[in-house]
Amino acid sequence: MKKLVLLATVLGLATATSAYAADAAANWKTNCAVCHGADGKGKPALKTKDYTTADVQSAVTDVAAIKAIKEGFTTPEGKKAMKPYADKLSDDDIKALVAYMRALKQ
């Protein structure tokens, strides 16, 4: 009986994790891919970073990525480079997007 309960719990968590990942991929495609590319390589014309590279990934903390998604991003020169998504995405959605971005590293 204990094994059955454990198996059901593991399967439930696996299903929830899969749905969570699917939502992050859909959110990336809808909200991020326009500027950051479907594959995360960025768009040189927009000067967006290539999130598939280890050096870019290591230069961006999760805290900074979450803040940029929630509040938007302004360049050091004061140019608004990314709009905020706090009103469109939940905290869980934003955390999932950061995890998705991390998985783009090659």
FENPE-V52877 format. One record per residue. RES is the residue in one letter. SS is DSSP state (a for helix, b for strand, c for the rest). PSI is psi as a letter, one per 30 degrees, with the letter a starting at -180 (999 if undefined). NEAR is the number of other C-alpha atoms within 8 Angstrom. Layout:
# FENPE-V52877
{{RES & SS & PSI & NEAR} {RES & SS & PSI & NEAR}}
This chain:
# FENPE-V52877
{{M & c & e & 4} {K & a & e & 5} {K & a & e & 6} {L & a & e & 7} {V & a & e & 8} {L & a & e & 8} {L & a & e & 8} {A & a & e & 8} {T & a & e & 8} {V & a & e & 8} {L & a & e & 8} {G & a & e & 8} {L & a & e & 8} {A & a & e & 8} {T & a & e & 8} {A & a & e & 8} {T & a & e & 8} {S & a & e & 8} {A & a & e & 8} {Y & a & e & 9} {A & a & e & 10} {A & a & e & 8} {D & a & e & 9} {A & a & e & 12} {A & a & e & 10} {A & a & e & 8} {N & a & e & 11} {W & a & e & 12} {K & a & e & 10} {T & a & e & 8} {N & a & f & 7} {C & a & e & 11} {A & a & f & 12} {V & a & e & 9} {C & a & e & 9} {H & a & f & 14} {G & c & k & 11} {A & c & e & 10} {D & c & f & 9} {G & c & g & 12} {K & c & f & 11} {G & c & l & 14} {K & c & j & 12} {P & a & e & 6} {A & a & f & 5} {L & a & f & 7} {K & c & h & 7} {T & c & l & 10} {K & c & l & 9} {D & c & j & 11} {Y & c & g & 14} {T & c & f & 12} {T & c & k & 9} {A & a & e & 9} {D & a & e & 6} {V & a & e & 11} {Q & a & e & 12} {S & a & f & 7} {A & a & f & 6} {V & c & j & 8} {T & c & l & 8} {D & a & e & 7} {V & a & e & 6} {A & a & e & 8} {A & a & e & 10} {I & a & e & 11} {K & a & e & 9} {A & a & e & 11} {I & a & e & 13} {K & a & e & 10} {E & a & f & 10} {G & c & l & 13} {F & b & k & 11} {T & b & k & 10} {T & c & l & 8} {P & c & f & 5} {E & c & f & 5} {G & c & g & 6} {K & c & k & 7} {K & b & j & 9} {A & b & f & 8} {M & b & k & 8} {K & c & l & 9} {P & c & l & 11} {Y & c & g & 10} {A & c & e & 10} {D & c & f & 6} {K & c & f & 5} {L & c & k & 9} {S & c & l & 8} {D & a & e & 7} {D & a & e & 7} {D & a & e & 11} {I & a & e & 12} {K & a & e & 9} {A & a & e & 11} {L & a & e & 12} {V & a & e & 11} {A & a & e & 8} {Y & a & e & 12} {M & a & e & 10} {R & a & e & 9} {A & a & f & 6} {L & c & f & 10} {K & c & k & 10} {Q & c & 999 & 5}}
